[in-house]
Amino acid sequence: MDERKKAGRYGRIYDQLKELAKKSDDPIARMATVCAVLHHKMDFFFWTGFYLLKESGKLVVGPYQGPVACQELEAHKGVCWAAIDRAEPVVVEDVHSFPGHIGCDSRSQSEICLPVRDYHGEIRAVFDVDSDKPASFSEEDSRQLSQILELIYG
């Protein structure tokens, strides 16, 4: 998708989600809404969801859209943990070349994962999106999704 077209679509989605976020102050409800809207409006999103960082240190699947997910991700391995360990978004053009990639679905080709921070700036989850096409995500996705994710605890 053209980056300008992508930015415009994200802008419209952000406006919609900003209004929907006002309907509940529950982060899980907001996560579910973010997943549903993005998954159905971004045609290259193959799997769209959250993994919740539990107090036990486990990363467990939360609200998502798409094929069946891994229920729990091995600590400090794969793209989702890289986003937590680096405390920043991770964009992967080819998941098969990412060291330690955890393949929950063999159709996934590229991925973006972003940390989700609570009211105090602590990472509480990651937002993970897979595409069944290579090199689907860019810095534009990272920037726009970061803004959307601020609505979760905002």
C-alpha positions as CSV (number, residue, x, y, z in Angstrom):
1,M,0.0,0.0,0.0
2,D,1.2,3.5,-0.9
3,E,2.6,5.3,2.2
4,R,0.4,8.4,1.7
5,K,-2.7,6.2,1.3
6,K,-1.7,4.2,4.4
7,A,-1.2,7.4,6.5
8,G,-4.6,8.7,5.4
9,R,-6.3,5.4,6.3
10,Y,-4.6,5.3,9.7
11,G,-5.7,8.9,10.3
12,R,-9.3,7.9,9.8
13,I,-9.0,4.8,11.9
14,Y,-7.4,6.9,14.7
15,D,-10.4,9.3,14.7
16,Q,-12.8,6.3,14.8
17,L,-10.9,4.6,17.7
18,K,-10.6,7.8,19.6
19,E,-14.4,8.1,19.7
20,L,-14.8,4.4,20.5
21,A,-12.3,4.5,23.4
22,K,-14.6,7.0,25.2
23,K,-17.2,4.2,25.6
24,S,-15.1,2.2,28.1
25,D,-12.1,3.0,30.3
26,D,-11.2,-0.7,30.5
27,P,-7.9,-1.4,28.7
28,I,-8.9,-5.0,27.6
29,A,-12.1,-3.7,26.1
30,R,-10.1,-1.0,24.3
31,M,-7.6,-3.6,23.1
32,A,-10.4,-5.7,21.6
33,T,-11.9,-2.7,19.8
34,V,-8.5,-1.7,18.4
35,C,-7.9,-5.3,17.1
36,A,-11.3,-5.5,15.5
37,V,-11.2,-2.1,13.7
38,L,-7.6,-2.5,12.5
39,H,-7.9,-6.1,11.4
40,H,-10.9,-5.3,9.3
41,K,-9.8,-2.0,7.8
42,M,-6.1,-2.8,7.0
43,D,-6.3,-5.5,4.3
44,F,-2.7,-6.6,4.8
45,F,-3.2,-7.4,8.5
46,F,-3.3,-11.2,8.6
47,W,-3.1,-11.6,12.4
48,T,-3.8,-8.6,14.7
49,G,-3.6,-8.8,18.5
50,F,-2.2,-8.2,21.9
51,Y,0.0,-10.3,24.2
52,L,-0.4,-9.4,27.8
53,L,2.7,-9.2,30.1
54,K,1.6,-10.9,33.3
55,E,3.1,-10.3,36.7
56,S,4.6,-13.8,36.6
57,G,6.7,-12.6,33.6
58,K,4.7,-14.6,31.1
59,L,3.5,-13.2,27.8
60,V,0.0,-14.5,27.3
61,V,-2.3,-14.0,24.3
62,G,-5.0,-11.3,24.8
63,P,-7.6,-9.9,22.5
64,Y,-6.9,-10.7,18.8
65,Q,-8.4,-11.2,15.3
66,G,-7.2,-13.8,12.8
67,P,-6.1,-17.5,12.9
68,V,-5.5,-19.3,16.2
69,A,-2.6,-17.8,18.1
70,C,0.1,-19.1,20.3
71,Q,-1.3,-19.0,23.8
72,E,2.0,-18.2,25.5
73,L,5.3,-17.0,24.1
74,E,8.6,-18.3,25.4
75,A,10.4,-15.6,27.4
76,H,12.9,-13.4,25.6
77,K,12.5,-15.1,22.3
78,G,10.9,-13.9,19.1
79,V,9.6,-10.5,17.9
80,C,7.1,-9.8,20.7
81,W,9.8,-10.3,23.4
82,A,12.2,-8.2,21.3
83,A,9.7,-5.3,21.5
84,I,9.6,-5.7,25.3
85,D,13.3,-6.2,25.8
86,R,14.2,-3.2,23.5
87,A,11.3,-1.2,24.8
88,E,10.5,0.0,21.3
89,P,8.7,-1.1,18.1
90,V,10.2,-3.8,16.0
91,V,9.5,-4.1,12.3
92,V,10.5,-7.3,10.6
93,E,10.4,-7.5,6.8
94,D,11.0,-11.3,6.7
95,V,10.0,-13.3,9.8
96,H,12.0,-16.3,8.6
97,S,15.2,-14.4,8.9
98,F,14.5,-13.1,12.4
99,P,16.6,-14.9,15.0
100,G,14.4,-16.9,17.4
101,H,11.2,-16.1,15.5
102,I,8.2,-17.9,17.0
103,G,6.0,-19.1,14.2
104,C,2.4,-19.4,15.4
105,D,1.2,-19.6,11.7
106,S,3.4,-20.7,8.9
107,R,1.6,-18.2,6.5
108,S,3.1,-15.2,8.3
109,Q,5.8,-13.5,6.3
110,S,6.4,-10.1,8.0
111,E,5.6,-8.6,11.3
112,I,5.4,-5.5,13.5
113,C,5.3,-5.5,17.2
114,L,5.0,-2.5,19.6
115,P,5.1,-2.2,23.4
116,V,1.9,-1.0,25.1
117,R,2.5,1.2,28.1
118,D,0.2,1.9,31.0
119,Y,-0.6,5.3,32.7
120,H,2.9,5.1,34.4
121,G,4.9,4.3,31.3
122,E,5.3,0.6,32.3
123,I,5.1,-2.0,29.5
124,R,1.9,-4.0,30.1
125,A,1.5,-5.7,26.7
126,V,2.6,-5.8,23.2
127,F,0.6,-5.2,20.0
128,D,1.5,-7.7,17.4
129,V,0.5,-7.6,13.7
130,D,1.5,-10.3,11.1
131,S,1.1,-10.1,7.4
132,D,1.0,-13.0,5.0
133,K,3.1,-10.9,2.6
134,P,6.8,-9.9,3.0
135,A,7.9,-6.4,3.9
136,S,4.3,-5.2,4.7
137,F,5.3,-2.8,7.5
138,S,7.3,0.4,7.6
139,E,8.2,3.3,9.9
140,E,4.8,4.8,8.9
141,D,3.0,1.8,10.5
142,S,5.2,2.1,13.6
143,R,4.5,5.8,14.0
144,Q,0.7,5.5,13.4
145,L,0.2,2.4,15.5
146,S,2.1,4.0,18.4
147,Q,-0.3,6.8,18.3
148,I,-3.3,4.4,18.2
149,L,-1.9,2.4,21.1
150,E,-1.8,5.5,23.4
151,L,-5.6,5.2,23.4
152,I,-5.5,1.9,25.3
153,Y,-4.5,3.5,28.6
154,G,-5.1,7.1,27.6
